[in-house]
Amino acid sequence: MKKILYMVLSAVAFCACTNLDEEIYSKIAKDNFFTTEEQFVKYSARAYTSLQHWGTEKSLWTFVIQNTNEVCVPVNPNGGWWDDGRYNEVHVHNISFSNRLLEMAWEYWTNGVTACNDVLDTFESVEQDFDAKRRVIAEVKVLRAYFYMCGIDNWGSIPFSISKKETGYPEKKDRAFVFDFIVKEITENIQYLQEEPTVEYYGRITQGAAYALLAKMCLNAEKWIGEPMWSQAEVACQEIIKKGHYRLAPNYKDNFEVYNENCPEQIFAIPYSTVYTTSDHHAFLIYMSTLPADLCRPFGINADGWDGLCGEPDFLDSYDPDDTRKADTWLYGQMYDKDGNAIEYESGVPYIIDPDMPESVYGKDSRRGPLQGARIGKWTYQDDGKLTGGQVGMENDFFLLRYADVVLMYVEALVRQGKEDEAANVADFKAIRTRAGLEPMTADELTLDNLYWERAHELAIEGWSRQDMIRFDKFLEAWWAKPAKTESDYLLPIPKTAKAANPNL
């Protein structure tokens, strides 16, 4: 059961009812309300719901996958998605300060930090002290650390504030300062977090999530602050692996099914629902963003897809021919309806999607063909008719952190310390490969290049590609329709709107 959704409903009902007599609120004493874990959890929902913007059409997630070698958005056959070139800007790394996609990506992490600060200010003014209070406060602090990680990952130096009580505009702090703050927040609060990932803690920060975030910080430390922290990353991953609370799903696709909340691989999930997350700001809308309209009905979707996000051809070509994750991630070739029948594009013409596209289709005056460009099929599309368009999100939960990622981080940390033999013998690493129809890597095969592509294919479109490409020195290279770039390209520009709102930027 998606417990977090009940928290969301409680929080929304509390905050959105504008017709209630204000006198009622004045009679609910804060010291009487915040006395149980349930009450703290309900109030913390406003911080957690900030995560749900992740799955919308314009978010940090969709920005990142377009900013890497995974996804492109050429002008579609109807002339859509050019939008003054803002999608093209993201892909070719020529992003203007006024790009709306950049603004929405920025707002994802800044709104998340603000929500966490608001919740923490309220919590920390409550005098009663009990274990549940410390636990929920620790959750929100680590969640705030995650949002700050998103900030330094993509922008480097960022505005910093830990309380809404602070006066004036938030000061801009360099990446090293915020890095130290994030690591300190995580390490000081892990002890208070729930260790076992029970049903009651689904969608909430647990020790597993905190250690996974700490591993992310340590893996990227060399690029972010010039200090290698491979051994610390190894230890953080070991903390998750040795406790045995998580395990690989039997099938790769189990992580992305419609009702995937019982998958043993999820460490930190963003819950979505066709009932409760039904606005453009909180819905998981990948089906609208990628599917063409004429595929929706055969798939059992009562909507007209926007026909936008496509797999980048070079990325599709990078898979090993035996790697089953390619077909599990992308829609290409002959399309079939929900009953398994071959779909026709028009009478007598099979609906066969060609994953290849010439680079020339990526421009204002060029359009891709209607059957060109692999579409995203990683998350199973529910065929029960409940998906009805942009206001209704998918039921699939998004695993922001999952166990396979931890295993691959652990292997990478070992390899970067010259421990290839040890890394090649990690049982779960072997299982990740065999699950995908591939032979396990030998120690000799564990080069950084091979390890990069293993992460790229296992975690494709899950939002970690940008930092991975930078860490493995791939981000400045040329790829499909995008030229080679310089090191200044590692950081995104701060949006014009953010600078206008805060003179310290």
Salt bridges, closest charged atoms under 4 A:
GLU23 OE2 - LYS27 NZ 3.89
GLU37 OE2 - ARG135 NH1 3.32
GLU37 OE2 - ARG204 NH2 3.39
GLU38 OE2 - LYS42 NZ 3.40
GLU57 OE1 - LYS58 NZ 2.64
ASP83 OD2 - ARG86 NH2 3.40
GLU103 OE1 - ARG100 NH1 2.93
GLU107 OE2 - ARG100 NH1 3.64
ASP118 OD2 - ARG46 NH2 3.79
GLU124 OE2 - LYS141 NZ 3.68
ASP129 OD2 - ARG134 NH1 3.26
ASP131 OD1 - ARG134 NH2 2.22
GLU139 OE2 - ARG204 NH2 2.62
GLU171 OE1 - LYS173 NZ 3.48
GLU185 OE1 - ARG144 NH2 2.96
GLU188 OE2 - LYS184 NZ 2.94
GLU195 OE2 - HIS245 NE2 3.18
GLU234 OE1 - LYS419 NZ 3.21
GLU239 OE2 - LYS242 NZ 3.31
GLU239 OE1 - LYS243 NZ 4.00
GLU265 OE2 - ARG402 NH1 2.55
GLU265 OE1 - ARG435 NH1 2.87
ASP304 OD1 - ARG297 NH1 3.18
ASP307 OD1 - ARG368 NH2 2.85
ASP307 OD1 - ARG375 NH1 2.52
GLU312 OE2 - HIS91 NE2 3.86
ASP323 OD2 - ARG325 NH2 2.91
GLU395 OE2 - LYS2 NZ 3.10
ASP397 OD1 - LYS2 NZ 2.97
ASP405 OD2 - LYS216 NZ 2.64
ASP405 OD1 - ARG455 NH1 2.94
GLU412 OE2 - ARG416 NE 2.82
GLU412 OE2 - ARG471 NE 2.67
ASP449 OD1 - LYS474 NZ 2.29
GLU454 OE2 - ARG325 NH1 2.84
GLU454 OE1 - ARG433 NH1 2.71
GLU458 OE1 - ARG325 NH1 2.86
GLU458 OE2 - ARG402 NH1 2.96
GLU458 OE2 - ARG435 NH2 2.97
GLU462 OE2 - LYS378 NZ 2.74
GLU462 OE2 - ARG402 NH2 2.81
ASP468 OD2 - ARG455 NE 2.92
ASP468 OD1 - ARG471 NH2 2.91
ASP473 OD1 - LYS223 NZ 2.63
ASP489 OD2 - HIS93 ND1 2.29
